[in-house]
């Protein structure tokens, strides 16, 4: 008995490619492209930042959360530069 798995894969690939192509077109608004491409940067108050720094200092050495927060800081800088 022959397998027809290859036929199904091709049938599913066509709608997937079409969907990906169309979503790329919808990412930017022609009216205000800045709003569509620059995420908002949430501003945190002094007290909240101080509390976060204390909690961060209490994390164990080599904590993955420290690495993730470092990535988050880079993304925030990039979003500020985008504005």
PyMOL commands that set and color helices and strands:
alter all, ss='L'
color gray80, all
select helices_A, chain A and resi 5-25+33-37+46-57+64-82
alter helices_A, ss='H'
color red, helices_A
deselect
rebuild
show_as cartoon
